[in-house]
């Protein structure tokens, strides 16, 4: 009897430990599979607003606050745009002063908590930039996909898709640059976005199912007269672009790829996001296994396995070593493996999906040089 009771207790303990491990794995995997749209990623450090004055804002001194370039600064009740660090301004040893370019809404006050975001615009092309556009509903696999269409004179179109933690507003950073070169631009929402159909399981699949919504936008462009299409994606949007160029029935119309901070190894990205939410290191392997089981991220998704998979088209990657979400080394490997088609522009001092923000003028000039031969 005692042996039976001991065995039952041991089995119960094992089952309990197993259930706890499964629950812990699911909780940890949520850090990547349930990223809210339109909010800074958990890898972005929190800062404190210490003071504001005409044309300047004083923030906690942190590596993030010292980054070069131009960023959105968001708090619970405000959005502002900050420029470079201001040299020669008076501040304490634990603060930094940046140029305050504008306040989009609300008012940053001393004591407010804030984070940097790549988004420097809020709204749609008309409200944010004064750009005429049409709002379309592109038929998608799960339902209509709300899409901005900005007309242009060329028969080469650009389809631009955001990535983790972002919304279509992210694309507004480069919309003027695309318009200057007269490209028609489609900016679709896709499954999981607030305005788009919900993913059946409510999870982000890191581009592995979402690419089919980009494929729907590609079909719309071709049916509407696009002779060639450039797919432009940030983060998991870049993963979607790669998948579409490799798998779409209309891939012969894809003339080029623009990839900003591409997620080329989903395990590394999941570990980074889970770690940023203070997930203990011992749980990270459980998070990876849980993500596999919940999303079906198997197949060729071994570390470093994302490739162009036979897509021999011009590709420009913007990426850098300061991206802690999607490791830069995979972009370097991809470029090294395809030297005739892939160009890597290394951007230093920029976090995930913020390569434009570090130096907008240099980024847009590289964008122009890439697009000119495809016009």
C-alpha positions as CSV (number, residue, x, y, z in Angstrom):
1,X,0.0,0.0,0.0
2,X,2.8,2.4,0.9
3,X,4.6,1.7,-2.3
4,X,1.4,2.4,-4.3
5,X,0.8,5.6,-2.5
6,X,4.4,6.7,-3.0
7,X,4.2,5.8,-6.7
8,X,0.9,7.8,-7.0
9,X,2.5,10.8,-5.3
10,X,5.5,10.7,-7.6
11,X,3.3,10.4,-10.7
12,X,1.2,13.3,-9.4
13,X,4.3,15.4,-8.8
14,X,5.7,14.6,-12.3
15,X,2.3,15.5,-13.9
16,X,2.2,18.7,-11.8
17,X,5.7,19.7,-12.8
18,X,4.9,18.9,-16.4
19,X,1.8,21.0,-16.4
20,X,3.7,23.8,-14.7
21,X,6.4,23.6,-17.3
22,X,3.8,23.8,-20.1
23,X,2.1,26.8,-18.5
24,X,5.4,28.5,-18.0
25,X,6.4,27.9,-21.6
26,X,3.1,29.3,-22.9
27,X,3.4,32.4,-20.6
28,X,7.0,33.0,-21.8
29,X,6.1,32.5,-25.5
30,X,3.4,35.1,-25.2
31,X,6.1,37.7,-25.1
32,X,6.6,37.3,-28.8
33,X,3.3,35.7,-29.9
34,X,1.1,38.4,-28.3
35,X,3.0,41.6,-29.0
36,X,0.5,44.5,-28.9
37,X,0.3,46.7,-32.0
38,X,1.4,50.3,-31.7
39,X,3.4,50.0,-28.5
40,X,7.2,50.0,-28.0
41,X,8.7,46.6,-27.8
42,X,9.7,45.3,-24.3
43,X,13.3,45.6,-25.4
44,X,12.9,49.4,-25.4
45,X,14.0,50.8,-22.0
46,X,11.8,53.2,-20.0
47,X,13.0,56.7,-19.6
48,X,11.8,59.6,-17.4
49,X,11.0,63.1,-18.7
50,X,12.9,65.5,-16.4
51,X,12.1,68.8,-18.0
52,X,10.9,70.5,-21.2
53,X,11.7,73.9,-22.6
54,X,11.4,75.6,-26.0
55,X,12.7,73.1,-28.5
56,X,14.2,70.7,-26.1
57,X,13.4,67.8,-23.7
58,X,15.5,66.5,-20.9
59,X,15.5,62.7,-20.4
60,X,17.1,60.0,-18.2
61,X,20.7,59.4,-19.4
62,X,20.6,56.0,-21.0
63,X,22.1,54.4,-24.1
64,X,18.7,54.7,-25.7
65,X,18.5,58.4,-24.9
66,X,21.9,58.9,-26.5
67,X,21.1,57.3,-29.9
68,X,21.7,59.3,-33.0
69,X,18.8,60.4,-35.1
70,X,15.1,61.2,-34.9
71,X,12.5,59.2,-32.9
72,X,9.0,59.2,-31.6
73,X,8.8,59.6,-27.8
74,X,5.6,58.1,-26.4
75,X,4.1,58.2,-22.9
76,X,0.8,57.2,-21.5
77,X,-0.9,60.4,-22.7
78,X,1.4,62.0,-25.3
79,X,3.4,61.5,-28.5
80,X,6.3,63.8,-29.4
81,X,9.2,63.7,-31.9
82,X,12.7,64.2,-30.7
83,X,15.8,64.9,-32.7
84,X,19.5,64.6,-31.9
85,X,21.2,65.2,-28.6
86,X,21.9,68.9,-28.1
87,X,25.5,69.7,-27.4
88,X,26.4,72.5,-25.0
89,X,23.2,72.5,-23.1
90,X,23.1,72.5,-19.3
91,X,22.0,69.3,-17.7
92,X,22.9,67.0,-14.8
93,X,25.2,64.0,-15.0
94,X,22.3,61.5,-15.1
95,X,20.3,63.3,-17.8
96,X,20.6,64.1,-21.5
97,X,19.0,66.9,-23.6
98,X,17.6,66.3,-27.0
99,X,15.9,68.5,-29.5
100,X,12.1,68.5,-29.2
101,X,10.9,68.9,-32.7
102,X,7.1,68.8,-32.1
103,X,4.4,67.4,-29.8
104,X,1.9,65.5,-31.8
105,X,-0.7,65.2,-29.0
106,X,-0.8,65.6,-25.2
107,X,2.0,67.2,-23.2
108,X,5.1,65.6,-21.8
109,X,5.5,66.7,-18.2
110,X,8.4,66.2,-15.7
111,X,8.1,62.8,-14.1
112,X,6.3,61.2,-17.0
113,X,7.6,57.8,-18.1
114,X,8.3,57.5,-21.8
115,X,9.9,55.2,-24.4
116,X,11.4,55.7,-27.9
117,X,9.5,54.4,-30.9
118,X,10.5,54.4,-34.6
119,X,7.1,56.0,-35.4
120,X,7.5,59.7,-35.9
121,X,4.0,60.2,-37.4
122,X,0.5,59.5,-36.0
123,X,-2.6,59.1,-38.2
124,X,-2.9,58.3,-41.9
125,X,-1.2,59.7,-45.0
126,X,-3.7,62.7,-45.1
127,X,-3.7,63.6,-41.4
128,X,0.0,63.0,-40.8
129,X,1.5,64.2,-44.1
130,X,-1.2,65.9,-46.1
131,X,-1.0,63.2,-48.7
132,X,-4.0,62.3,-50.7
133,X,-4.8,58.6,-50.6
134,X,-7.6,56.1,-51.0
135,X,-8.8,53.7,-48.3
136,X,-9.3,50.2,-49.8
137,X,-10.5,46.9,-48.5
138,X,-8.3,44.3,-50.2
139,X,-9.8,40.8,-50.1
140,X,-7.7,38.6,-47.8
141,X,-7.8,35.0,-46.7
142,X,-9.5,35.8,-43.5
143,X,-11.5,38.8,-44.6
144,X,-11.1,42.4,-45.9
145,X,-7.7,44.0,-45.3
146,X,-7.9,47.8,-44.8
147,X,-5.3,49.3,-47.0
148,X,-4.0,52.8,-47.8
149,X,-3.3,53.4,-51.5
150,X,-1.2,56.4,-52.5
151,X,-1.2,56.8,-56.3
152,X,1.8,57.4,-58.4
153,X,2.8,57.7,-62.1
154,X,4.9,54.5,-62.4
155,X,3.8,51.0,-63.2
156,X,6.2,49.6,-60.6
157,X,4.4,49.6,-57.2
158,X,5.7,49.4,-53.7
159,X,3.8,47.4,-51.1
160,X,5.0,48.2,-47.6
161,X,4.2,46.2,-44.4
162,X,5.1,46.9,-40.8
163,X,6.4,44.4,-38.2
164,X,6.4,43.6,-34.5
165,X,4.8,46.1,-32.2
166,X,4.0,48.5,-35.0
167,X,1.1,49.6,-37.1
168,X,0.7,51.0,-40.6
169,X,1.9,54.4,-39.2
170,X,5.4,53.1,-39.3
171,X,5.4,53.2,-43.1
172,X,4.7,56.9,-43.0
173,X,8.4,57.5,-42.1
174,X,9.4,56.7,-45.7
175,X,6.2,57.6,-47.6
176,X,7.4,61.0,-48.8
177,X,10.6,59.4,-50.1
178,X,8.6,56.9,-52.1
179,X,6.2,59.6,-53.4
180,X,9.1,61.8,-54.6
181,X,10.1,58.9,-56.9
182,X,6.4,58.6,-58.1
183,X,5.8,55.1,-57.0
184,X,2.2,54.0,-56.3
185,X,2.2,52.7,-52.7
186,X,0.0,50.1,-51.0
187,X,0.1,49.9,-47.2
188,X,-2.1,47.0,-46.0
189,X,-3.1,46.1,-42.5
190,X,-2.9,42.4,-42.0
191,X,-4.2,39.7,-39.6
192,X,-3.8,40.6,-36.0
193,X,-3.8,44.4,-36.6
194,X,-6.6,46.2,-34.8
195,X,-8.4,47.1,-38.0
196,X,-7.8,43.7,-39.7
197,X,-9.2,40.2,-39.2
198,X,-8.1,38.4,-36.1
199,X,-5.7,35.5,-36.6
200,X,-7.7,32.3,-35.9
201,X,-5.6,31.5,-32.8
202,X,-5.1,35.1,-31.8
203,X,-1.3,34.7,-32.1
204,X,1.4,36.4,-34.1
205,X,3.1,33.8,-36.3
206,X,6.1,36.0,-37.0
207,X,5.3,36.2,-40.7
208,X,4.8,32.5,-41.4
209,X,1.0,32.8,-41.9
210,X,0.8,36.6,-42.2
211,X,2.6,36.5,-45.6
212,X,-0.6,35.3,-47.2
213,X,-2.1,38.8,-46.5
214,X,0.8,40.4,-48.2
215,X,0.2,38.0,-51.1
216,X,-3.4,39.3,-51.3
217,X,-2.1,42.8,-51.5
218,X,0.3,41.7,-54.3
219,X,-2.6,40.2,-56.2
220,X,-4.6,43.4,-55.8
221,X,-1.6,45.4,-57.2
222,X,-1.2,43.2,-60.2
223,X,-4.9,43.1,-60.9
224,X,-4.9,47.0,-60.7
225,X,-2.2,47.4,-63.3
226,X,1.1,47.0,-61.6
227,X,3.7,45.6,-64.0
228,X,6.3,45.1,-61.3
229,X,6.2,45.2,-57.5
230,X,8.8,46.0,-54.8
231,X,8.0,44.3,-51.4
232,X,9.1,46.5,-48.5
233,X,9.0,45.1,-45.0
234,X,10.2,45.9,-41.5
235,X,10.9,43.2,-38.9
236,X,8.4,40.4,-39.4
237,X,7.0,42.4,-42.3
238,X,10.4,41.7,-43.9
239,X,9.9,38.0,-43.2
240,X,6.5,38.3,-44.9
241,X,8.2,39.8,-48.0
242,X,10.7,37.0,-48.2
243,X,8.0,34.4,-47.9
244,X,5.8,36.1,-50.5
245,X,8.7,36.4,-53.0
246,X,9.5,32.7,-52.6
247,X,6.0,31.2,-52.4
248,X,3.5,33.5,-54.2
249,X,1.9,32.3,-57.5
250,X,2.5,35.9,-58.6
251,X,6.2,36.0,-57.6
252,X,7.3,36.7,-61.2
253,X,5.9,40.2,-60.7
254,X,8.2,40.8,-57.6
255,X,11.1,42.9,-58.9
256,X,12.8,43.7,-55.7
257,X,12.9,43.4,-51.9
258,X,13.5,46.0,-49.3
259,X,14.1,44.4,-45.8
260,X,14.6,46.5,-42.7
261,X,15.7,44.6,-39.6
262,X,14.4,41.3,-41.0
263,X,13.5,38.5,-38.6
264,X,15.5,35.7,-40.1
265,X,15.7,33.4,-37.1
266,X,12.4,33.3,-35.1
267,X,14.0,31.5,-32.2
268,X,16.5,34.3,-31.5
269,X,13.7,36.9,-31.7
270,X,11.4,34.9,-29.4
271,X,14.2,34.5,-26.8
272,X,15.1,38.2,-27.0
273,X,11.5,39.3,-26.4
274,X,10.8,36.8,-23.7
275,X,14.1,37.8,-22.0
276,X,13.1,41.4,-22.2
277,X,10.0,40.6,-20.2
278,X,12.3,39.1,-17.5
279,X,11.6,35.5,-18.3
280,X,14.1,33.4,-16.4
281,X,16.7,31.9,-18.7
282,X,15.8,28.4,-17.7
283,X,12.3,29.0,-19.2
284,X,13.5,30.2,-22.6
285,X,13.8,26.7,-24.2
286,X,10.3,26.0,-22.9
287,X,9.1,29.2,-24.6
288,X,10.6,28.1,-27.9
289,X,9.0,24.7,-27.7
290,X,5.7,26.2,-26.7
291,X,5.8,28.6,-29.6
292,X,6.5,25.7,-32.0
293,X,3.5,23.8,-30.6
294,X,1.2,26.8,-30.7
295,X,2.0,28.2,-34.2
296,X,3.6,25.3,-36.2
297,X,6.9,27.2,-36.6
298,X,8.8,24.1,-37.6
299,X,10.0,23.3,-41.1
300,X,13.1,25.2,-42.2
301,X,13.1,27.4,-39.2
302,X,16.4,26.3,-37.8
303,X,18.8,29.0,-36.6
304,X,20.1,30.8,-39.6
305,X,17.9,28.9,-42.0
306,X,16.0,31.8,-43.6
307,X,17.3,32.3,-47.1
308,X,16.2,33.7,-50.3
309,X,15.2,30.2,-51.3
310,X,15.8,30.6,-55.0
311,X,14.5,34.2,-55.2
312,X,17.2,35.8,-57.5
313,X,16.0,39.4,-57.4
314,X,17.6,42.6,-56.2
315,X,17.4,42.9,-52.4
316,X,18.4,45.7,-50.1
317,X,18.8,45.0,-46.4
318,X,19.0,47.8,-43.8
319,X,20.2,46.3,-40.5
320,X,22.8,46.8,-37.8
321,X,24.6,45.4,-34.8
322,X,22.5,47.2,-32.2
323,X,19.4,45.3,-33.0
324,X,18.7,43.1,-30.0
325,X,15.5,41.6,-31.4
326,X,16.6,40.3,-34.8
327,X,20.3,39.6,-34.7
328,X,22.3,41.3,-37.4
329,X,24.5,38.3,-38.0
330,X,21.8,36.5,-39.9
331,X,21.5,39.5,-42.3
332,X,25.2,39.4,-42.8
333,X,25.1,35.6,-43.6
334,X,22.2,36.2,-46.0
335,X,24.1,38.9,-47.8
336,X,27.3,36.9,-47.9
337,X,25.5,33.9,-49.4
338,X,23.9,36.0,-52.2
339,X,26.6,38.6,-53.1
340,X,25.1,39.2,-56.6
341,X,21.6,40.0,-55.5
342,X,21.7,41.1,-51.8
343,X,23.2,44.4,-50.5
344,X,23.5,45.0,-46.8
345,X,23.6,48.5,-45.5
346,X,24.9,48.5,-42.0
347,X,23.3,51.0,-39.7
348,X,24.9,51.5,-36.3
349,X,23.3,52.9,-33.2
350,X,19.7,51.9,-34.2
351,X,17.4,49.5,-32.4
352,X,15.1,47.0,-34.1
353,X,13.1,48.4,-37.1
354,X,14.6,51.9,-36.6
355,X,17.3,52.0,-39.3
356,X,15.7,55.0,-40.9
357,X,15.6,56.9,-37.6
358,X,19.3,56.7,-37.1
359,X,20.0,58.8,-40.2
360,X,16.9,59.5,-42.4
361,X,18.8,61.3,-45.1
362,X,21.4,58.5,-45.6
363,X,18.7,55.9,-45.5
364,X,16.5,57.6,-48.1
365,X,19.4,58.1,-50.4
366,X,20.2,54.4,-50.3
367,X,16.5,53.8,-50.9
368,X,16.5,56.0,-53.9
369,X,19.6,54.3,-55.4
370,X,18.1,50.9,-55.0
371,X,14.8,51.9,-56.5
372,X,16.0,53.9,-59.5
373,X,17.0,50.8,-61.6
374,X,13.6,49.2,-60.9
375,X,11.5,52.2,-62.1
